[in-house]
Amino acid sequence: MNRNNVLEKHLLSRSYDSESRIEELLNERYSLRGTQRHFMHIVPTISAEEKKGPIKILNHGEVSEPNAKVTKERRVNTRRELRLYIQSTLANQTKLIKKIQAYNRMNKERNDSNKKKPFPVVKLIDHYKIPKFEDFKPINNLWQNYIQDLLFPQQVNSLPGSQALLQKLSLADFNGCLLHVIDSKNKNCIGIRGIVAWDTQYSFILCTPRNEDSKEWNGSRSEFTPAEQVGGLRIISKKGTLFGFDIQLPSKLQSEGGNEETLGFTIIGSRFEFRSVDRSGKKFKNHNVDDLV
């Protein structure tokens, strides 16, 4: 040892009588390989996220734990991801519509209709991952089953009154319902039909079909606008818009004619500007409506 360590020796002499033992302790204290090291050995710790383990994604047919609670953070993340998905999808639809418009302008300038190749709309729809109307049909079938169970319980063998049906419909969830725009202040929206992907407070976000199915009177047309060729998501404002939808009657209430019977209803969008979770606690009253559209 290079230094005398007078203070350390004096303190250790209070506990040890042997001079050799004191020297041994001091050598261990200031040695890099001794038992009393003058540095701290840090062991890496496991973070809270690593302790939770990997997140398990449920496969088709699996269900989550019955007592699992949905945290507030999870709900916020779900809403944020849904908004981001809608924004990115609308942006991709705009890109594809602009490409179709540019392609049509180029063909008009060439004036060579015989050699014109069709625009690969379907291929680009898959490329941009634009949602298809056909993928939402199973959701509409689920909604029809849900609304039939809500309006026509098993013990009911006759058609309920209109007031009872309207009261239940005002509290129902319309995600998955097939809506069509009857009238609107925005004339470009009239006739649009689609399945509700998200029922927001001030608008319905619909997944619309393509071409002749995009509007109810497009069956006789042969040419369609770029937006009608793309389909995908459309945001329809509730304010100043009338929406129509049909509900299939259950088999026990069908007549013997063989044709499938439905009940048609109309939603006054200006009086429906509530979230689906907020409508459950609201009581709608009958009164005159002067500004339907």
N, C-alpha and C positions, 0 to 999 in steps of 0.2 A: 504494500500500500504506500503511495507516494506522499500522502499528507499525514499529519499526526492525529487528526480527529480528536482533539483534546476534549471538546465539549461532549462528544458522543461517548468517549471513554469514561468521563466523569459521571454521566447519567447511567451508563451500564454498570458502573462500579457499585451503584446502590442496590443492584439486584444480583450481581455475580461477584464472587471473591477471586475467582481464577482469572489471571491476566491472559492466559492462553485462550480461555473461552471467550473473553471479550474481543480479542483479536480475530477469532474465528467468526464471530457474529458480524463484525465490521467488514470482514472480507466477503461474506455472503451478501451483506447489504449493498455493497458497491460493486459487486461482480455482475456481469451481464448474464452469466449462466447460473448464478446462485438461486437459492430458493426465495430470497427476499429481493425481488426485482424492483427497480425504481421506475418502472413504466407499467401502464395498464394494458392488459390484454383484452381487446374488444371482440366480442363474439357477435356475428350478424344475427339480428332478430327477425322474426317473421311478422310481416305487417298484418293488419286486421283483414284486408282483402284476401291475402294468401291463406289465412286460417279458415276462411269460409269455404275454400275449395273451389273447384271449377263449377261454372254455372251450367246446369243441365237444361237442355232444350227439349221440350216435350215433342215427341213424335206423334204422327197421326194415330188416333185411337187411345192415346194415353191421357190421363187426367192428373191434375195437380193434387197435392195433399189437401184433404178436406178442411183442415184447420189452419191452413196457410193464410196469413193476412197479407193483403195488398198494401204496401207501404205508400206513404204520400209521395216519396221520391220516385217510386215506380210509376205511379199515376202521372206525375209530371213528365217523366221521361217518355211515357207512352204518347201523351198528347203532343210533346215536342217532336217526336219521331214522325207522328202522323202529319203534322203541319209541314215538316221538311219533305216528306214523301209527296204531299199534294203540290207543294211549290216546285219541286224538281220535275214532277210529271207534267204540270202545266207549262213549264219552261221547255221541256222536250217536245210537247205537242206544238208549241209555237215554232220551234225550229223546223219540225217536219212540215208544218203548214207553209212556212216561207219557202222551203225547198220545192214543194209542189207548185207554188205560185211562180217561182223562178223557172221551173221546168215548163210550165204552161206558156209563159211569156216567150221563152226561147223557141218553142214549137210554132208559135204564132208568127215570129219573125222569119222562120225558115219557110213557112207555107208549104210544107212537104208532109201532108197528112198520111200519104201512103206508106212512108218509111218510118212513121212515128212509132217508137217503142213505148209500151205502157210503163208508167212510173211504178217502181217496186214498193208500193205502199205497205203491203203486208210484211215484207222483209224488214223495212225500216221501223214498223210498229214493234216488231220483236226486238230489233236492235235498241230502240229507245225505251223498251219495257213499258209501253203504254198499256194500261189495263184494258181488257176486252170485255164487251157486254156479255159474251157467252160464259165467261168465268164467274159472273155475278148471278147467273140464273139459279144455281143451287141456293144462294142466299135468299133470293126471292121466294123460292119454294118453302124454305124454312119460315120466312115471314108470313106466308099464306097459312101455314099450319099454326103459327103463333096467334095470328089475328082471328082465325076460326075458333081456336080454344078460348080466346078472350071474349069474343062476342057471342058464341054459341056453345055454352057448356054442354056436357054430356046429358044432363038431366032436362035440357030444353029440347022439346020436340016440335016447337012452332017458332015462327019468325018473331023475334022480339020487336017492341015498338021502336019508332025512330028516335025518340028522346033517349031511351036507354042505350041504343047503339051509339048515338052521337056523344053521349057522356063518356062511354068507354073509349071511343076513338080519340077524344081530346086528351086522354091520359096515355094513349098507346105509344109505343116506340115505332118510328117509321124508318129505321135503318133496315134496308132490304126491300122496301116497298117500290113497286114500279109506278112512277109518276109520269104524267104528261102535262104540259103547260097549256091550259085552255085559253087564257088571255093574260096579257101583261102590258105594262107601260113600255117596256122594251120590246118592240115588235119583232126583233130578230129572235126572241126567245119563244115566240108562239109556235106551238107544235112540237117542241123538243120533248123527247121522252127518254127515260132512263131509270135505272135502279139506284136508289139512294145509298151512296157509300158513306155519307156522314151527314147527320141532321144537326146543323149548327144553330145558333140563336137567330141569326139574321139571313140564313141562306140554306138551300139544299145543295149538296154536292152530289151530282148524278154521274153515273157511268153510262154513257150513251152508246147506242149501236152505230154502225156505219152504213153509209149509202142509203138505200131505199128504206131501211128500218129506222133511220135517224129521226124522221118525222112521219106522222100518221098518213099524210097525203103524198108521200114520195113514191108510191108504188108504180105510178105511170111515168116517172121521170127516168131518163137515161144518163143525164149528166148531173154531177153533184159538186158542191163547193168543196174546197180543200178541207175545211173544218168537218164537213159531213163525211169525207173520205177517211179522215183520221179517227173520228169518234173520241173515245177516252173520257176524261173527266170534264164536266162543265159545272160552273158555279152559277146557280140561279138564285137571285135575290128573292126573298119572301115578300118584301114590301112591294105592293102594287102588282101582285101576280096571283092568278087563280090556278090551282093545281087540281087535277083529277086523278082518281085511282079506282080500281075495281077490286072487289073481294069475292072470291069464289065461295059459293054456298056449299056447306058440307053435304055429303051424299044423302043424309037423312032428311034434308030440307029440299032436295031437288025434286022437280016434278017428273012424271013418267015419260016425258017426251024424248028423253035421251040426250038432249043438248045440255051442255054445261051452262048453268045459270050463274050470274054474277050480280052483285049489288054495286052501283056506282056512287061515289061520294066526291065532294068538292071541298078543297081546303082553301080558305081565304087567307092568303099568306100574310097580309098586313095584321091579321088578328092571331097569327100563329108564331110571333117572334119571341119564342121562348125555347130554352133548351129542353130536351126530352126529360131530363131529371127534374127540372123546375115545373114542368106541366103536371107532374103527379100531385103536387100540393096546391094547384090553382083550380079555382072553380069558375068555369066559363058561364056567362050569363047571356040570355037572349035579349038582344036589343037591335034597333035599326042600324044598318050599316050604310052610310052614304058614299063612302070612298072605297068601293070594292076594288077598283082598278084605277 
